Amino acid sequence: MSGFDSTWLALREPADRAARAPVLVAQLSRHLATVNAPRVLDIGCGTGSTWRSLANALPDSVGWTLLDHDPALLDEAKKRMGERENIQFYQHDLTDVDGLPLKDVTLVTASALFDLCSDAFCAALSARLAMQSCGLYAALNYNGVMTWTLSLPLDAQVLADFNHHQRTDKGFGAALGPDATDCLHHHLAAHGFQLSCQSSPWRMDAGMKELQIAFLKGLRHPLIEIGNLSPAQIDQWILERISLIDARDSLCEVGHTDLIALPD
């Protein structure tokens, strides 16, 4: 599975928190309040951003297990969160779906994960969740939308190439990219889960300039790998995009979708 830098995760965390669909967070809280000693397993937890976003919105009775394959990210999560009685940390290869520690887990959460995953991974996870009668909260799945209020000639090609790259292997096999939520919905519905989806876009203005610059520079490598644009064209587009961040009415939207699946 592809790794992520803790600096990037910290930079995107405020945008992620602001984007989460509040209707689904409230639904999640109501569901967990009906369960005795609920436990949440956060897969691909990174440095713990999902916990920081949700802990105060969920019942105090919720226990957490934070799981990631990267020991450095888990160590950073432990440092940032400190010793807490209701939190455990667990290192595990996410491609091993059968080995996920789902015993006594009420709900699996994952943020910005499933667009990196394959159809086979989603099918296998859906089957395990159904077997355990365990719910899923899958937030911030990229949905293929990337728009700017101030357009440039290469915007459409950049979007097409990025979405193409999003479907390449990220460590789980051919990634779903923008099709992640639809794929999850399909597999979970087949197992009888009750499903809810809401849009959760990043809306980045000049107040998120540092995130926008990092996001734009992060597009360079995927666009070069696809190869429809020359490095010079890509670099020029990135420079022009950065120059427009402070312009009046400049806004970048990157689309995501949140999903909740609860067992019958």
N, C-alpha and C positions, 0 to 999 in steps of 0.2 A: 504494500500500500504506500502511496506517496506520502512523504512527510511534510510537516508544515512548521515554519519558523514561529517561535513564540512571540517575536516582535510583530509579525503580521497578524497573529491571532489577537494580540492586545489592541492593535490599531483598528481592527474591524469589530471588536466587541461592542462598542457603543452603538454602531450602526445596526448590528444584529439585534441588540436589545430593543432599540427603537422600532425595528421592523416587525418583530413578532406580533402575530395577530392576537390582540387582547381577548377577543371572543373565545378563542381556543384555549388560552391560558385559564380563563375563568371556568370553562367547561372541564378542564383538567383538574382544577382545584375541587370542583364539586364532586367529581368522580372519586378522587382520592379520599375525600372526607367521608365517603360511605364505606371505606375499607378499614378493617382492623389492622393496625401496624403495617401500613403500606410501605413498600420499598420500591425505589426507582433505580434502575440500572441505566446509567448514561454511557453509551458506547461511542468511541471516538471522542472522548471527553476533552482532549487537549489540556489546557490549563484550568479547566473548570468553569468556562463561561456560561454553560447551560445552568449549572447550579447557581451561579451568581445572578443570573437573570430570573430564575424561577423560585428560588428558596423562599423569599419573602412573600410570594404570591400563593404558595401552597401551604397546606396544613402543617403545623409544627410537628405532627406525629410522623411525618415522612422521613424514612431513612434512605440514605443514598449509597450506591456503589458507583464509583467513577472508574471507567475502564478505558484503557488506551494501549496500543501496541508499543508506544514510544516511551521508554523509561525517563528520558529527559523532560518530556512534557508532564508526565506524572509527578516527577520531583518538583517541577515548577508549580503544579497545582497544589501540592502539599505545602509548599512554602507560602503561597498566596492565601491559602485557606486556613492554615494552622491546624492544630489538633482539635477535632470535633467528635463528640461521642457518636453522632449519628451518621458519620461518613467513613466509608471504606474505600481503599484504592486497590485496583486489580490490573495487572499487566496481562494482556492477552492479544493474540493475533486475530484480528477481526475476520479474516477469511475462514477461520475455524468456527463456523456457525454452531455446529453440534456441541462445541466446548464452551459456549457462552454460559456463565453462571446464572441461570434463570430460576433456580430453586427459590421459592418464597418471594419472587419479584412480581410486583403488581403491574409495573409499567416500564417499558424501555423507552428512553429518550435518545435522540441523536440530532445534532445541529449541523447543517451544511455538510452532510455526509453522503446522502443517497444518490446525489448526482454524480458521485465518483464511483458508484457501485454498479454491478451488472444485474441483468435480469435474473440470472441464476442465483445470485446472492439474495435478492429480494424475495424470490420464490422460496428459498431455503429458510430465510428468517421468518417469513410469514407462516410457514408450516410449523416452525418451532414455537412461535408465539401462540398459534392456535392450540397446539398440543398442551401448552402450559396455561392456557386461558389468561394470557398476559397482553396488556394493551401496548400501544405504540404512539409516541408523540414525535413525529419527524418534521423538524422545523427547518426553514431557510434552505429549501431545495431550489437550486437555480432552475428557472423555467424558460430560458431562451430569450428573455426580453432584455435589451440594453438600448436605452434611448437618451438623447440629449436635446434640450430645448434649442440649442444652437447647433445646427447641423454642419457637417463637413462632407465633401464628396466621397470619401472612402468609408464612411460610417457603415453602409450596408455590407460592403465586402468584409470589413473587420468583424461585424457581427456574424456573418455566415461562416467565416473561417474559425472564429472562436467557438461557435457552436459545433462545428465539425470536430475541432480538437477536444471539446468536452466529451465526445463520444469515443475517444481513444482510451486504451487501457491505463487505468490509474492504480493498478495493483489487484483488482478484483476480476479481471477480464474486461471485455468491451464495456465501457462506462455508458450509463443511461443518459448522462447530461441532462438536457432540458426535458427528457421523457420520464424522469425519475418519479415524480408524483403520480403520473398516470399508471406507471408500472406497479408501484406500490398499491395503489387503489385497486387495480385489477386483481392482484394476488390476494390481498387482504379481504376483498369482497367475496372471493371464491371460498374463503374459509368462514364466511358469515359474520365478519366484523361490522360494527356500526361505524360509519365513516363520516368525517367532517373535514372540509378543506377551506382555507382562507388565503387570500393573497398577503404576502409579507415583503414588499419591495424595499430595497435600499433607495432612499431619496437623498442624494448627496448634493449639497449646495456649497458655497464658498466656505462655510463653517466647517466642512469636512475636507478641506483642501489636502491635508496630509494623506488621508485615506484615498482620495481621488488620485493623487499622484502615484501612490504605491500601487493602486489598482491598475492604472494606465500602464505603468512600467512593467507590471506583471503580465500584461497582455503580449509583450514583445516576443517572448520565447514561444508561446503557443502559435502565434501568427507566423513566425519564421518557420516553425516545424511544418505547418500546413503548406506554405510555399507559394501561395497565389500572389502575394505581395512581396516586393523586394525589401531587404533590410532598410534601404534608404527611404522607401515609401512609408514603411512602418514607423521609422524614427521620426520622420517629418510629421506624420499624423499624430503621434504621441506628443511631440512638441507643440503642435497647434492646439491640441486638446487641452494641454496643461495651461497654455496661454489664455484659454477661454474660461478657466475656472472662476476667475474673479470678475468676469463680465456681468453686467446687469442681467437679471433674470436667467442666469445660467444654472441649469439643474441637470444632473445625471440620475437616471433611474435604472437600477438593475433588479430585474424581477425575480422573486422567490415565491414559493408556495409552502404553507404549513399544512400538515395533515395530522389528524387524530383518528386512531382506530381503537375501538373498545369492544371487548368480547361481549357476546349476547348474555 
